[in-house]
């Protein structure tokens, strides 16, 4: 499919970009996207720490008082949860969040995420150069473009330095290289902005 190239202010630039149907023309499936996003978010979670329960605590099990006459309860184990140093009652268990997902499913999910944006919410720009790396100038350009509240910008091997400096204080605008493309970040933004270099890198990623 052919997409017109724009400038950062939304005005038309010279030329078109031919997008590969194998990457940007796939019909998205909600179940595949859900599996990939779930896998991605689960991998971000750290190991849940566990607490020592009654059987894990090294305390004496000897009865430490008379059954009657002491004026206290009839305790028989220092590992009971009510004592300092005792085991915790119904404490948290150790859990590892390390789900597995086939590489083909992950690749398919990324293609579907890109394809969903190609239907509505994909913009191709010629370059990300910002004169003087000024945040005010970039904010004015993006306001003219009106690409939504959340914009994800992808460049080739590395994000353009002037754009990175100018955009880092703009709320809702995030930038990354094409190597960091992932389903979760693509779907949670209103608009996906790709440079020509980013398109080449993404298509080469699946063709290679």
MARBA-3410 file (N, C-alpha, C, O; in Angstrom, 1 decimal):
208
0.8,-1.2,0.0,0.0,0.0,0.0,0.9,1.2,0.0,2.0,1.2,0.6 ~ 0.4,2.3,-0.6,1.1,3.6,-0.7,0.6,4.5,0.4,-0.6,4.7,0.6 ~ 1.6,5.2,1.0,1.2,6.1,2.1,2.0,7.4,1.8,3.2,7.4,1.5 ~ 1.3,8.6,1.9,1.9,9.8,1.6,2.8,10.2,2.8,2.5,10.0,3.9 ~ 3.9,10.8,2.4,4.9,11.3,3.4,4.5,12.7,3.9,4.2,13.5,3.0
4.6,12.9,5.2,4.2,14.2,5.8,5.4,14.8,6.5,6.4,14.1,6.7 ~ 5.2,16.0,6.8,6.2,16.7,7.7,5.7,16.7,9.2,4.6,16.2,9.4 ~ 6.5,17.1,10.1,6.1,17.0,11.5,4.9,17.9,11.8,4.3,17.7,12.8 ~ 4.7,18.9,11.0,3.5,19.8,11.3,2.2,19.3,10.5,1.2,20.0,10.6 ~ 2.3,18.1,9.9,1.2,17.5,9.2,1.0,17.9,7.8,0.2,17.4,7.1
1.9,18.8,7.3,1.8,19.2,5.9,2.4,18.1,5.0,3.2,17.3,5.5 ~ 2.0,18.1,3.7,2.5,17.1,2.8,4.0,17.3,2.4,4.4,18.5,2.2 ~ 4.7,16.3,2.4,6.1,16.3,1.9,6.2,15.7,0.6,5.2,15.2,0.0 ~ 7.3,15.6,0.0,7.5,15.1,-1.3,7.6,13.5,-1.3,8.3,13.0,-0.4 ~ 6.9,12.9,-2.2,7.0,11.5,-2.3,6.0,10.6,-1.5,5.3,11.1,-0.6
6.0,9.3,-1.8,5.2,8.4,-1.1,6.1,7.2,-0.6,7.3,7.1,-1.0 ~ 5.6,6.4,0.2,6.3,5.2,0.7,5.4,4.0,0.5,4.2,4.0,0.8 ~ 6.0,3.0,-0.1,5.3,1.8,-0.4,5.5,0.8,0.8,6.6,0.4,1.1 ~ 4.4,0.5,1.5,4.5,-0.3,2.7,4.2,-1.8,2.3,3.3,-2.1,1.4 ~ 4.9,-2.7,2.9,4.8,-4.1,2.6,3.5,-4.6,3.2,3.2,-4.4,4.3
2.7,-5.3,2.3,1.4,-5.9,2.8,1.6,-7.0,3.8,0.8,-7.3,4.6 ~ 2.8,-7.6,3.7,3.1,-8.7,4.6,3.4,-8.2,6.0,3.3,-9.0,7.0 ~ 3.7,-6.9,6.2,3.9,-6.4,7.5,2.8,-5.4,7.9,2.4,-5.4,9.1 ~ 2.3,-4.6,7.0,1.3,-3.6,7.4,-0.1,-3.9,6.8,-1.0,-3.1,7.0 ~ -0.2,-5.0,6.2,-1.5,-5.3,5.6,-2.2,-6.5,6.1,-3.1,-7.1,5.4
-1.9,-7.0,7.3,-2.5,-8.2,7.9,-3.7,-7.8,8.7,-3.8,-6.7,9.3 ~ -4.7,-8.6,8.6,-6.0,-8.4,9.4,-5.7,-8.7,10.9,-5.4,-9.8,11.2 ~ -5.9,-7.7,11.7,-5.6,-7.9,13.2,-6.6,-8.8,13.8,-7.7,-8.9,13.4 ~ -6.1,-9.6,14.8,-6.9,-10.5,15.6,-6.7,-10.2,17.0,-5.6,-10.1,17.5 ~ -7.8,-9.9,17.7,-7.8,-9.5,19.1,-7.2,-10.6,20.0,-6.5,-10.2,21.0
-7.4,-11.8,19.7,-6.8,-12.9,20.6,-5.3,-12.9,20.5,-4.7,-13.1,21.5 ~ -4.8,-12.8,19.3,-3.3,-12.8,19.2,-2.7,-11.5,19.9,-1.7,-11.7,20.6 ~ -3.3,-10.4,19.6,-2.8,-9.2,20.3,-2.9,-9.3,21.8,-2.0,-8.8,22.5 ~ -3.9,-9.9,22.3,-4.1,-10.0,23.8,-3.0,-11.0,24.3,-2.5,-10.7,25.4 ~ -2.7,-12.0,23.6,-1.7,-13.0,24.1,-0.3,-12.3,24.2,0.4,-12.5,25.1
0.0,-11.5,23.1,1.3,-10.9,23.1,1.4,-9.8,24.2,2.5,-9.7,24.8 ~ 0.4,-9.0,24.3,0.4,-7.9,25.3,0.5,-8.6,26.7,1.3,-8.1,27.6 ~ -0.2,-9.6,27.0,-0.2,-10.3,28.3,1.2,-10.8,28.6,1.7,-10.7,29.7 ~ 1.8,-11.5,27.6,3.1,-12.0,27.7,4.1,-10.9,28.0,5.0,-11.1,28.8 ~ 4.0,-9.8,27.3,4.9,-8.7,27.5,4.8,-8.1,28.9,5.9,-7.8,29.5
3.6,-7.9,29.4,3.5,-7.3,30.7,3.9,-8.3,31.8,4.4,-7.8,32.8 ~ 3.6,-9.6,31.6,4.0,-10.5,32.6,5.6,-10.6,32.7,6.1,-10.8,33.8 ~ 6.3,-10.4,31.6,7.7,-10.4,31.6,8.3,-9.2,32.4,9.4,-9.3,32.9 ~ 7.5,-8.2,32.5,8.0,-7.0,33.3,7.9,-7.2,34.8,8.6,-6.5,35.5 ~ 7.2,-8.2,35.2,7.0,-8.4,36.6,8.2,-9.1,37.3,8.7,-10.0,36.7
8.5,-8.7,38.4,9.6,-9.4,39.1,9.1,-10.5,39.9,7.9,-10.7,40.0 ~ 10.0,-11.3,40.5,9.6,-12.5,41.3,8.9,-12.0,42.6,9.5,-11.1,43.3 ~ 7.8,-12.5,42.9,7.0,-12.2,44.1,7.7,-12.9,45.3,7.9,-14.1,45.3 ~ 8.1,-12.1,46.3,8.8,-12.7,47.4,7.8,-13.4,48.4,6.7,-12.9,48.5 ~ 8.3,-14.4,49.0,7.5,-15.2,49.9,7.8,-14.9,51.3,8.9,-14.3,51.6
6.9,-15.2,52.2,7.2,-15.0,53.7,7.3,-16.4,54.3,6.8,-17.4,53.8 ~ 8.1,-16.4,55.4,8.3,-17.7,56.1,7.0,-18.0,56.9,6.5,-17.2,57.7 ~ 6.5,-19.2,56.7,5.3,-19.6,57.4,5.7,-20.5,58.6,6.9,-20.6,58.9 ~ 4.8,-21.0,59.3,5.0,-21.7,60.5,6.0,-22.9,60.4,6.9,-23.1,61.2 ~ 5.9,-23.6,59.3,6.8,-24.8,59.1,8.2,-24.3,58.7,9.1,-25.2,58.7
8.4,-23.1,58.3,9.7,-22.6,57.8,10.5,-21.9,58.9,11.7,-21.6,58.7 ~ 9.9,-21.7,60.1,10.6,-21.0,61.1,11.3,-22.0,62.1,10.7,-23.0,62.5 ~ 12.5,-21.7,62.5,13.3,-22.5,63.4,13.1,-22.1,64.8,13.9,-21.3,65.3 ~ 12.0,-22.5,65.4,11.7,-22.2,66.8,11.4,-23.5,67.6,11.1,-24.5,67.0 ~ 11.5,-23.4,68.9,11.3,-24.6,69.7,9.8,-25.0,69.7,8.9,-24.2,69.6
9.6,-26.3,69.7,8.2,-26.8,69.8,7.8,-27.3,71.2,6.8,-27.9,71.4 ~ 8.8,-27.0,72.1,8.5,-27.5,73.5,7.5,-26.6,74.2,7.4,-25.4,74.0 ~ 6.6,-27.3,74.9,5.6,-26.6,75.7,6.2,-25.8,76.8,7.0,-26.3,77.6 ~ 6.0,-24.5,76.8,6.8,-23.6,77.7,6.0,-23.1,78.9,6.3,-22.1,79.5 ~ 4.9,-23.8,79.3,4.2,-23.4,80.5,3.3,-24.6,80.9,3.1,-25.6,80.2
2.8,-24.5,82.1,1.9,-25.5,82.6,0.5,-25.4,81.9,0.2,-24.3,81.4 ~ -0.1,-26.5,81.8,-1.4,-26.6,81.2,-2.4,-25.7,81.9,-3.3,-25.0,81.3 ~ -2.3,-25.7,83.3,-3.3,-24.9,84.1,-2.5,-24.1,85.1,-1.4,-24.5,85.5 ~ -3.1,-23.1,85.6,-2.6,-22.3,86.7,-1.7,-21.2,86.4,-1.3,-20.4,87.2 ~ -1.3,-21.1,85.1,-0.4,-20.0,84.7,-1.0,-18.7,84.5,-0.4,-17.6,84.4
-2.3,-18.7,84.3,-3.0,-17.5,84.0,-2.9,-17.0,82.5,-3.3,-15.9,82.2 ~ -2.3,-17.9,81.7,-2.1,-17.5,80.3,-2.7,-18.6,79.4,-3.1,-19.7,79.9 ~ -2.7,-18.4,78.1,-3.2,-19.4,77.2,-2.2,-20.6,77.2,-1.1,-20.5,77.6 ~ -2.7,-21.7,76.7,-2.0,-23.0,76.8,-1.2,-23.2,75.5,-1.5,-24.0,74.7 ~ -0.1,-22.4,75.4,0.7,-22.4,74.1,1.7,-23.6,74.2,2.1,-24.0,75.3
2.0,-24.1,73.0,2.9,-25.2,72.9,3.9,-25.1,71.8,4.6,-26.1,71.5 ~ 4.0,-24.0,71.1,4.9,-23.8,70.0,5.3,-22.4,69.8,4.4,-21.5,69.5 ~ 6.5,-22.1,69.9,7.0,-20.7,69.7,6.9,-20.2,68.2,7.1,-19.1,67.9 ~ 6.7,-21.2,67.3,6.6,-20.8,65.9,5.2,-20.3,65.5,4.9,-20.0,64.3 ~ 4.3,-20.3,66.5,2.9,-19.8,66.2,3.0,-18.4,65.7,3.8,-17.6,66.1
2.1,-18.0,64.8,2.1,-16.7,64.2,1.9,-15.5,65.2,2.2,-14.4,64.9 ~ 1.3,-15.8,66.4,1.1,-14.7,67.4,2.3,-14.3,68.1,2.3,-13.2,68.8 ~ 3.4,-15.0,68.0,4.7,-14.7,68.7,5.7,-13.9,67.8,5.7,-14.2,66.6 ~ 6.5,-13.0,68.4,7.5,-12.4,67.6,8.5,-13.4,67.1,9.0,-14.3,67.9 ~ 8.8,-13.4,65.9,9.7,-14.4,65.3,9.0,-15.6,64.8,9.7,-16.5,64.2
7.7,-15.7,65.0,7.0,-16.9,64.6,6.7,-16.8,63.1,6.9,-15.8,62.4 ~ 6.1,-17.9,62.6,5.8,-17.9,61.2,4.6,-17.1,60.8,3.7,-16.9,61.7 ~ 4.5,-16.6,59.6,3.4,-15.7,59.2,2.2,-16.7,58.8,2.4,-17.7,58.2 ~ 1.0,-16.3,59.2,-0.2,-17.0,58.9,-0.7,-16.7,57.5,-0.9,-15.5,57.2 ~ -0.8,-17.6,56.6,-1.3,-17.4,55.2,-0.4,-16.3,54.5,-1.0,-15.5,53.9
0.9,-16.5,54.6,1.8,-15.5,54.0,1.9,-15.6,52.5,1.4,-16.6,52.0 ~ 2.4,-14.6,51.8,2.6,-14.7,50.4,3.5,-15.8,50.0,4.5,-16.0,50.7 ~ 3.3,-16.4,48.9,4.1,-17.5,48.4,5.0,-17.0,47.3,4.7,-16.0,46.6 ~ 6.2,-17.6,47.0,7.1,-17.2,46.0,6.4,-17.5,44.6,6.0,-18.7,44.4 ~ 6.4,-16.5,43.7,5.8,-16.8,42.4,6.7,-16.2,41.4,7.2,-15.0,41.5
7.0,-16.9,40.3,7.8,-16.4,39.2,6.9,-16.2,38.0,6.1,-17.0,37.7 ~ 7.0,-15.0,37.4,6.2,-14.6,36.3,7.1,-14.7,35.0,7.7,-13.7,34.6 ~ 7.1,-15.9,34.4,8.0,-16.1,33.3,7.3,-16.9,32.2,7.6,-18.1,32.0 ~ 6.2,-16.3,31.6,5.5,-17.1,30.6,6.2,-17.3,29.4,7.1,-16.5,29.1 ~ 5.9,-18.3,28.6,6.6,-18.5,27.3,5.6,-18.3,26.2,4.4,-18.5,26.4
6.1,-17.8,25.1,5.2,-17.5,23.9,6.1,-17.7,22.7,7.2,-17.2,22.6 ~ 5.5,-18.5,21.8,6.2,-18.8,20.5,6.7,-17.6,19.8,5.9,-16.6,19.7 ~ 7.9,-17.6,19.2,8.4,-16.5,18.5,7.6,-16.1,17.3,7.4,-14.9,17.0 ~ 7.0,-17.1,16.7,6.1,-16.8,15.5,4.9,-16.0,16.0,4.4,-15.1,15.2 ~ 4.3,-16.3,17.1,3.2,-15.6,17.6,3.6,-14.2,18.0,2.8,-13.2,17.7
4.8,-14.0,18.6,5.2,-12.7,18.9,5.4,-11.8,17.7,5.0,-10.7,17.6 ~ 6.0,-12.4,16.6,6.2,-11.7,15.4,4.9,-11.4,14.7,4.7,-10.3,14.2 ~ 4.0,-12.3,14.8,2.7,-12.1,14.2,1.9,-11.0,14.9,1.2,-10.2,14.3 ~ 2.0,-10.9,16.2,1.4,-9.9,17.0,1.9,-8.5,16.7,1.1,-7.6,16.6 ~ 3.2,-8.4,16.4,3.8,-7.1,16.1,3.3,-6.7,14.7,3.0,-5.5,14.5
3.3,-7.6,13.8,2.7,-7.3,12.4,1.3,-6.8,12.5,0.9,-5.9,11.8 ~ 0.5,-7.5,13.3,-0.9,-7.1,13.5,-1.1,-5.7,14.1,-2.0,-5.0,13.8 ~ -0.2,-5.4,15.1,-0.2,-4.1,15.7,0.1,-3.0,14.7,-0.5,-2.0,14.7 ~ 1.1,-3.3,13.9,1.5,-2.3,12.9,0.3,-2.2,11.8,0.0,-1.1,11.3 ~ -0.3,-3.3,11.5,-1.4,-3.3,10.5,-2.6,-2.5,11.0,-3.3,-1.9,10.3
-2.9,-2.7,12.4,-4.0,-2.0,12.9,-3.8,-0.5,12.9,-4.7,0.3,12.7 ~ -2.5,0.0,13.0,-2.2,1.4,12.9,-2.2,1.9,11.5,-2.6,3.0,11.2 ~ -1.9,1.0,10.6,-1.9,1.3,9.1,-3.3,1.6,8.7,-3.5,2.4,7.8 ~ -4.3,0.9,9.3,-5.7,1.2,9.0,-6.1,2.6,9.5,-6.9,3.3,8.8 ~ -5.7,2.9,10.7,-6.1,4.2,11.3,-5.1,4.6,12.4,-5.1,4.0,13.4
-4.3,5.6,12.1,-3.3,6.0,13.1,-1.9,5.9,12.7,-1.0,6.0,13.6 ~ -1.6,5.7,11.4,-0.2,5.6,11.0,0.2,6.8,10.2,-0.5,7.2,9.3 ~ 1.4,7.4,10.5,1.9,8.5,9.8,3.3,8.3,9.4,4.1,7.8,10.3 ~ 3.7,8.6,8.2,5.1,8.4,7.7,5.6,9.8,7.5,5.1,10.7,6.8 ~ 6.8,10.1,8.2,7.4,11.4,8.0,8.8,11.2,7.3,9.4,10.2,7.4
9.2,12.3,6.7,10.5,12.3,6.0,11.7,12.2,7.0,12.6,11.4,6.8 ~ 11.6,13.1,7.9,12.7,13.1,8.9,12.2,13.7,10.2,11.1,14.2,10.3 ~ 13.0,13.6,11.3,12.6,14.2,12.6,13.5,15.4,13.0,13.6,15.7,14.2 ~ 14.1,16.0,12.0,14.9,17.2,12.4,14.1,18.3,13.0,13.1,18.7,12.4 ~ 14.6,18.8,14.1,13.9,20.0,14.7,15.0,21.1,14.9,16.0,20.9,15.5
14.7,22.2,14.3,15.7,23.3,14.3,16.0,23.7,15.7,15.1,24.1,16.5 ~ 17.3,23.7,16.1,17.7,24.1,17.4,17.3,23.2,18.5,17.6,23.5,19.7 ~ 16.6,22.1,18.2,16.2,21.2,19.3,15.3,21.9,20.3,15.5,21.6,21.5 ~ 14.4,22.8,19.8,13.6,23.5,20.7,12.2,22.8,21.0,11.5,22.5,20.0 ~ 11.9,22.7,22.3,10.6,22.0,22.6,9.4,22.9,22.1,8.4,22.3,21.7
9.5,24.2,22.3,8.4,25.0,21.9,8.1,24.9,20.4,7.0,24.8,20.0 ~ 9.2,24.9,19.6,9.0,24.7,18.1,8.3,23.4,17.8,7.4,23.4,16.9 ~ 8.8,22.3,18.4,8.2,21.0,18.2,6.8,20.9,18.6,5.9,20.3,18.0 ~ 6.5,21.5,19.8,5.1,21.5,20.3,4.1,22.2,19.3,3.0,21.7,19.1 ~ 4.6,23.3,18.8,3.8,24.0,17.8,3.5,23.2,16.5,2.4,23.2,16.0
4.6,22.5,16.1,4.4,21.7,14.9,3.4,20.5,15.1,2.6,20.2,14.3 ~ 3.6,19.9,16.3,2.7,18.7,16.6,1.2,19.2,16.8,0.3,18.5,16.5 ~ 1.1,20.4,17.4,-0.3,21.0,17.6,-1.0,21.2,16.2,-2.2,20.9,16.1 ~ -0.2,21.6,15.2,-0.8,21.8,13.9,-1.1,20.5,13.3,-2.2,20.3,12.6 ~ -0.3,19.5,13.5,-0.5,18.1,12.9,-1.8,17.5,13.5,-2.5,16.8,12.8
-2.0,17.7,14.8,-3.2,17.2,15.5,-3.3,15.7,15.4,-4.2,15.1,14.8 ~ -2.2,15.0,15.9,-2.2,13.5,15.8,-2.7,12.9,17.1,-2.6,11.6,17.2 ~ -3.3,13.6,18.0,-3.8,13.0,19.2,-3.0,13.3,20.4,-2.0,13.9,20.3 ~ -3.5,12.8,21.5,-2.9,13.1,22.8,-1.6,12.2,23.0,-0.7,12.6,23.7 ~ -1.7,11.0,22.5,-0.5,10.1,22.7,0.1,9.7,21.3,-0.6,9.1,20.5
1.3,10.1,21.2,2.0,9.9,19.9,3.3,9.1,20.1,4.1,9.5,21.0 ~ 3.5,8.0,19.4,4.7,7.2,19.5,5.5,7.4,18.2,5.0,7.1,17.1 ~ 6.7,7.9,18.3,7.5,8.2,17.2,8.7,7.2,17.1,9.4,6.9,18.1 ~ 8.9,6.5,16.0,9.9,5.6,15.8,10.9,6.0,14.7,10.5,6.5,13.6 ~ 12.2,5.9,14.9,13.2,6.3,14.0,14.0,5.0,13.6,13.6,3.9,14.1
15.0,5.1,12.9,15.8,4.0,12.4,16.6,3.3,13.5,16.1,2.8,14.5 ~ 18.0,3.3,13.3,18.9,2.7,14.3,18.8,3.4,15.6,18.9,2.8,16.7 ~ 18.7,4.8,15.6,18.6,5.6,16.8,17.8,6.8,16.5,17.6,7.2,15.4 ~ 17.1,7.3,17.6,16.2,8.4,17.5,17.0,9.7,17.2,18.1,9.9,17.8 ~ 16.6,10.5,16.2,17.2,11.7,15.9,17.5,12.5,17.1,16.6,12.7,18.0
18.7,13.0,17.3,19.1,13.6,18.5,18.4,14.9,18.8,18.0,15.2,19.9 ~ 18.1,15.7,17.8,17.4,17.0,18.0,15.9,16.7,18.4,15.4,17.4,19.2 ~ 15.4,15.7,17.8,14.0,15.4,18.2,13.9,14.8,19.6,13.0,15.2,20.3 ~ 14.9,14.0,19.9,14.9,13.4,21.3,15.0,14.5,22.3,14.3,14.4,23.4 ~ 15.8,15.5,22.1,16.0,16.6,23.0,14.7,17.5,23.1,14.3,17.9,24.2
14.1,17.7,22.0,13.0,18.6,21.9,11.7,18.0,22.5,10.8,18.7,23.0 ~ 11.6,16.6,22.4,10.4,16.0,22.7,10.4,15.4,24.1,9.3,14.9,24.6 ~ 11.5,15.4,24.8,11.5,14.6,26.1,10.7,15.3,27.2,10.3,14.6,28.1 ~ 10.3,16.6,27.0,9.5,17.2,28.0,8.0,17.4,27.6,7.2,18.1,28.2 ~ 7.7,16.9,26.4,6.3,17.0,25.9,5.5,15.8,26.4,5.8,14.6,26.1
4.4,16.1,27.1,3.6,15.0,27.7,2.9,14.3,26.5,2.3,14.9,25.7 ~ 2.9,12.9,26.5,2.2,12.2,25.5,3.0,11.9,24.3,2.5,11.1,23.4 ~ 4.2,12.4,24.2,5.0,12.1,23.0,6.2,11.2,23.4,7.0,11.7,24.3 ~ 6.3,10.1,22.9,7.4,9.1,23.2,8.1,8.7,21.9,7.5,8.6,20.9 ~ 9.4,8.6,22.1,10.2,8.2,20.9,11.1,7.0,21.2,11.5,6.8,22.3
11.3,6.2,20.2,12.1,5.0,20.3,12.7,4.6,19.0,12.2,5.1,17.9 ~ 13.7,3.8,19.0,14.2,3.3,17.7,13.4,2.1,17.2,12.6,1.5,18.0 ~ 13.5,1.7,16.0,12.7,0.7,15.4,13.0,-0.7,16.1,12.2,-1.6,16.1 ~ 14.2,-0.8,16.6,14.6,-2.0,17.3,13.7,-2.3,18.6,13.6,-3.4,19.0 ~ 13.2,-1.2,19.1,12.4,-1.3,20.4,10.9,-1.5,20.1,10.1,-1.4,21.0
10.5,-1.6,18.8,9.1,-1.7,18.5,8.5,-2.9,19.2,9.0,-4.0,19.2 ~ 7.3,-2.7,19.9,6.6,-3.7,20.6,5.1,-3.5,20.6,4.7,-2.3,20.4 ~ 4.4,-4.5,20.8,2.9,-4.5,20.6,2.3,-3.5,21.6,1.4,-2.7,21.3 ~ 2.7,-3.6,22.9,2.0,-2.8,23.9,2.1,-1.3,23.7,1.1,-0.6,23.8 ~ 3.3,-0.9,23.4,3.5,0.6,23.2,2.8,1.1,21.9,2.3,2.2,21.9
2.8,0.2,20.9,2.1,0.7,19.7,0.6,0.8,19.9,0.0,1.8,19.5 ~ 0.0,-0.1,20.6,-1.4,-0.1,20.8,-1.9,0.9,21.8,-3.0,1.4,21.6 ~ -1.1,1.3,22.7,-1.5,2.3,23.7,-1.4,3.7,23.3,-1.9,4.6,24.0 ~ -0.8,4.0,22.1,-0.7,5.3,21.6,-1.8,5.5,20.5,-2.2,4.6,19.8 ~ -2.2,6.8,20.4,-3.3,7.1,19.4,-2.7,7.1,18.0,-3.4,6.6,17.1
-1.5,7.5,17.8,-0.8,7.6,16.5,0.6,7.1,16.5,1.3,7.3,17.5 ~ 0.9,6.3,15.5,2.3,5.8,15.3,2.9,6.6,14.2,2.4,6.6,13.0 ~ 4.0,7.2,14.5,4.7,8.0,13.5,6.0,7.3,13.2,6.9,7.1,14.1 ~ 6.2,7.0,11.9,7.4,6.3,11.5,8.2,7.1,10.5,7.6,7.8,9.6 ~ 9.5,7.1,10.6,10.3,7.7,9.6,10.6,6.7,8.4,10.2,5.5,8.6
11.1,7.2,7.3,11.4,6.2,6.2,12.4,5.2,6.7,12.3,4.0,6.4 ~ 13.4,5.6,7.5,14.4,4.6,8.0,13.7,3.6,8.9,14.1,2.4,8.9 ~ 12.7,4.0,9.7,12.0,3.1,10.6,11.2,2.0,9.8,11.2,0.9,10.2 ~ 10.6,2.5,8.7,9.8,1.5,7.9,10.8,0.5,7.3,10.5,-0.7,7.3 ~ 12.0,0.9,6.8,12.9,0.0,6.3,13.4,-1.0,7.3,13.5,-2.2,7.0
13.7,-0.5,8.5,14.1,-1.4,9.6,13.1,-2.4,10.0,13.4,-3.6,10.2 ~ 11.8,-2.0,10.1,10.8,-2.9,10.5,10.5,-4.0,9.4,10.3,-5.1,9.8 ~ 10.5,-3.6,8.2,10.3,-4.6,7.1,11.5,-5.5,7.0,11.3,-6.7,6.7 ~ 12.7,-5.0,7.2,13.9,-5.9,7.2,13.9,-6.8,8.3,14.5,-7.9,8.2 ~ 13.3,-6.4,9.5,13.3,-7.3,10.6,12.5,-8.5,10.4,12.9,-9.6,10.9
11.4,-8.5,9.6,10.6,-9.6,9.3,11.1,-10.4,8.0,10.9,-11.6,7.9 ~ 11.8,-9.7,7.2,12.3,-10.3,5.9,13.6,-11.0,6.2,14.0,-11.9,5.4 ~ 14.3,-10.6,7.2,15.6,-11.1,7.5,15.6,-12.4,8.3,16.6,-12.9,8.6
END
